[in-house]
Every structure is written in C-alpha cells, then in structure tokens.
C-alpha cells in the first residue's frame, strides 16, 4: 500500500528509529508516490545498512531497482567538510553532521550548501546539478578569532588577555591557578545501545504487522464486495460462494492476528525505549562505586514494563 496515511506512519517511525527496514518501506512508499528525491534518500540509506540475513536478501534487488529509477530523476550532492562534527545544511535545511554518510539527493537545479560550527566561521557554496548528475561540494571552514586575538589587546603587566588556567592578574596579588574540575564519572553506554537496538526491532515488527493487517483487511473487503455483487451472503451461502466466504473469514482472521502482534511490537518498542532513556538520564553520583543501577525491561504477549534494580 502507498497511500499518504501509510507514508505519515512510516515518517513518524523514521523520526523515532531510523533503521534499514523503516527506510526500505518508506523508500518503497515514496517511490510509488513518485517522490523520487525522498525515495532515493531512504533507499540509499537502507542499502548502506542492509543486514546479512537470508530472510531479507530477496528484497534487496527491489530496493536497488527503485533507487536506480529514482536516482535517474534527481541530482545528488557529495558534500565534504574540513572539520568533523560541523552541521551541514542544503538550501537552509540540516542534512546531518560531517562527515556525511552518503550523498544528499536534490531536485535538478541550483542549490546552496553550508557548513556551521560553533568554533568556526560558517561557509557556503552554491552549485548546479542536472537530472541524474552529481555535484561535488568541498567546504573549508576557518576557526573563529576572538576579539582579543583580532585586536592584539594585552593585559596589565604584559600578560595575554586569554591566559589559560589562571585567574587575574589582580593589582597587588599574584595570579591564582585554577583547579581543573574533577572528571565526570564514566558510564557504560552498552545497555543504552542494546536497549535502543531492541526497541528498533520491536518498532519494525509493529510497523510491518500494521501494514500486513491493513492489506489483509483490504483483501477481506474485496471478497465481501464480490459477495455483495453476487447478491449473496455468508449465512448459509450458495455453493458458488462458499470458497469466497471462507476467504473473507480467513483474511479477517489474519488482519486481527497481525493487528494484535503489531500492538505488542509497539508496546515492546516503547518499553525498551523508555528503559534506554531511564538508564541514560539516571543521575550519576561522585565518590566510590558503592551504588549501582540496573534497568531491566520485561515484555510478554499481554504488555510489558521496566524493573529498576539498584543500591544506594
């Protein structure tokens, strides 16, 4: 299915968990809606992150075909920035931080690429790209100069205005060294990554089951329409409608089962995401490691929850 309702659902899922399966389904939807620029962006992401699983290997040729057809209708920018971590914008819209993972797909024509960083002067470049073509953009940004550096101002006694690690000078008193702050307590991010990955899987299952449930309901409605056109009904149906009535029952049952699994998938995804956020934001304490916190997700067919175990 490729209606705008499915597109909106998948876009919401992408904002929460940008994974290959969401990108594949969203790219397929945009391709069918003839939104080739968006389709190329999502499908290229899906192909870059395609897992080595036999179950999805048969879908890869479809993604490659859709990407090739969409790519022929749009242009692409290869943007490189001299400073990692700089925000990259195309036509005023943020497309990520340097280094960008892949190409930025745009409509044919003229576009403005820009790089921004708090410690560097912003820089931009305007390029033109044709349909099916690629334009290379190289953005070199320079460090921001402070007012003291620009004017060459010196402090009293000939000291620099930007002395690092020193307070002063104050008249009649020597400069006082500044004690560096203690390093923050280190925290392992492995649980956050594991819980986030599990949440993404749950969300992918929920989305997939939602789409399958909608397809099954659509098929069931198609069979019902055949029965209505034949002026029949499924209560004591005539012999020529027995198979069609059985198809209605089967598709309705499939829609209900898929819908139940999708609810469980969404619930599990939410529980796991909440567990990851709880662990990441739990306040850290200084001093000896005499305490500890463990966030343990619990899920089952009827729902789920989070168990927090700790010692203080």
N, C-alpha and C positions, 0 to 999 in steps of 0.2 A: 504494500500500500504506500502511496506517496502523497497523501493529502496534507494540507497545511497543519492539521491537528497533530499528525504524527511528527511532522517537522518540528513543531514547537516542543513536543515532549522530548524529542531527541536533543534539541538545543539546550533544554534545561538539564538533561542528563550530562551533556558535554561540559557545561559550566561546573558541575559538581565533580565529575570524574572523567577527564579527557583520556580515555583508553582506546585501544585499537578497535574493539568491537563496536563501541559507540560511534567512532569515526567512520567505520565501514558502513553501518546502517544509515548514518546521517549523510555520508557522501552519496550513497545509492539514492536516497530520497531527493537530495538536491539535483542529482543527475536527471532523475525522472521529471523534476520540476523545471529542467533546463536552466538551472542556476549554475552555470559551468564554473565560474570562478570559485564559488563556495565548494562545489563538488570536488574540484581539483585540490583545494587546500585540505579537505578532510580525507580524501582518498590517498593523497601522498603521505599524510601522517599515518594512516592505517598500514600502508605498505612498508613504511620505515620501521614500524613496531610490530610487524606480523609475527606471531609466535610460531614456534616449530612444533605444531600439533597436527596430527593426521586429520582430526575432525574438521579443521577449518582450511586445510590445504586446497580442497576443491573449490573454495570460494575465491581464492587469490586471482585466478585468471579473469574473473568478472571484474574485480577491482582494477586490475591492470588495463582492461579494455575500456572501462568507464573513464579512467584517468586519462588515457591516451586521447579519447574523443573530446573530453572536456578541455584538456590541455591545448588542443588544436584551436579552440575558440577564444583563448585568453592569452595574456602575456605573463611573464614571470620576471621578478627582480631577484638577483643574487646580491644580498647586502652583506658587506663585511665592515667591521668597526675595529679601530686600533686598540680599543680598551674594552676588556671583558666586563660584563655587567651593565654596560650602557643600555638605556632604553631605546629601542628602535621604533620609529613611527613612520607610517606611509600615508600620505595625504591627511596628516593630523591624527591618525588612529594608531594606537600602540599595537605592534605585532609581536612583541616579545623583547627579550634582552639578549645582547650579544654574548657569545656567538649564536646566531640563529641556526636552528636545526636544519631547516630546508629552505626552499625558495618561497617567496611571497608572490602569490598569484594576483594579478590585477587585470582590469579591463584594458583593452588596447588604447593607447593614447599617452598623454603626458602625466607624470606623477612626481611627487616630491617626497624624497626620503630624508629622514632626520635622525640624528643621534643626540641623546641627552644624558648627562651625568652630573651629579651634584658637585663634583670636584673638577669638572671640565667645562670648557666653553662649548655651547651647542653648535652643531654644524649640520648643514643640509645640502642636498644636491637634487637637481631636477633632471629627470631623464625621460625619454620617449621610448615606448616599446610597441612593436607591431603584434598583430594576432599570430599566435603560435611562436613568437620570438622571445628572446631573453635579453635583459639588460643588466650589466654588472655595475654595482654601486659600491664605491670604496669611500668610507667616511673616516677621516683622520681628525681626532679631537685633541685639543691642547689643554693643559692644566689651567685652572683659574688662578690669576695673580691677585694677591691680596693688595689692599690699598697701601700698606706699609712697603711691600715689595715694589709696587709701581712708583711710589714717590721717593723711596730711599730714606725714609724717616728713621732717625736713630734716637734711642732713649738717652736720658741724662747720664753722663759719665761714659758715653760712647758705646753703651750696650745696645744690642739689637732689640727692636720692639717685639720680636717674636721669640724670645728665649724659651726654649723647651724645658719643662720640668722645673722652673724657677718662678717664685713669686716675688715681685718687686721690680727694680730696686726702690726702697723707701729711704728718704733722707735720714742719715744718721744710723741706718741699720743695714747689716749685710743681707744679701739675698738668701731666702729660705728655701731649701729644696722641698719639692712636693713629693709626698709619699705616693707611689702608684697604688691604685685601688687593687684589692685582692682579686685574683682571677675567679670568675664565676664557677660554681660547681658544675662539673661536666655531667651531661645526661645522655644516656644511650637513646638514639633515635630508631633503633631496630624495631621496637614494638610499634612505634608510630607507622613506620613503613609497612610492617606486616599487616597491621590492622587496616591501613589505608588500601593496601592491595586486596585484602579480603572484602572490604567494603565495595571496591570497584567491581569485583566478581559478582557480588550479590546484586549490585545495581544492573550489571549487564544481563544477569539472569532475569531480573524483573522486567527490563525493557523488552528482551526477547520474547518472554512469555506474554507480555501485553500485546505485542504485535501479532503473535500467533493466535491469541484469544480473539483479537479483532478479526483476523482472517477467518477463523472458524465460525464466528457469529455471522460474518458476511456470507459464507458458504451456506449456512443453515437458512438464512433469509432467502437465498437464491432458490433453494429447494422448496421452501414454503410458497414462493411465488409461482413455481411450476405447478404446485398442487392447486393453488387458487385459480390459475388459468385453466386448469382441467376441471374446475367446479367440483373439486373433491375435498375430502378432509381425512384426517388420520385416525378418526374414531370409526372403527370397522371400515377401513378403506377398501376400495375395489382392488382386484388382483394387480392391475397395471400400476397402481400407486403404492403398493406395499414396499417396494425397494426404495422409492423416493421418501416415504415416511420414515423408513429405517435410517436413511441418510440424514434426515432432519434431526432425529434423536441422537445419532452419533456425533454430528457436528456441534449440537447444543451441549452435549456432554463434554466434548473436547474443549469448547470455549470456557465452560465452567472450571474444568481442571486447570487449564492454562491460567485462568484468572486467579485461582487460588495460589498457584505456585508463584505468580508474579507478585502477589501481596506479600508472601513470605520472603521473596527476594528483596523487595523494597524495605521490609521491616528489618531484615538481617543487615542490609547495607546501612540503614540509619543507625542501628545499634552499634555496629562496628565503627562507623564514622564518629559517633559520639564518644566511644571508648578512646579512639585515637586523639580526639581533641582534648578529652579529660586528662589523658596522660601528658600531652604536650604542654597544657596550660597549668598543670598542678604546680603550686608554688614550691620552689626549692629552698632548702634551709642550709645555713652555713654550719661549720663545725664538723665533728667526727661523724662518720656514716653510721649513726645509731638508729636510723629510721629507714623506712623503705615503703614504697607504694607499688602495688601491682594492680593493673586494671584487667579484669578477665571478662570477656564477652561470653554470654550464654544465649544460644539460639535453639529453637526447636520448631516443629511444624506449627504450633499454636502461637508463636511470638518469640520474644527474646528479651534480654536485659543485660545489665552490666553489673559485675560484682567488683567492688574496690576493696582490696585487702592491704592493710598497712600497719606499721608500727611507728609510734611517735614517742 
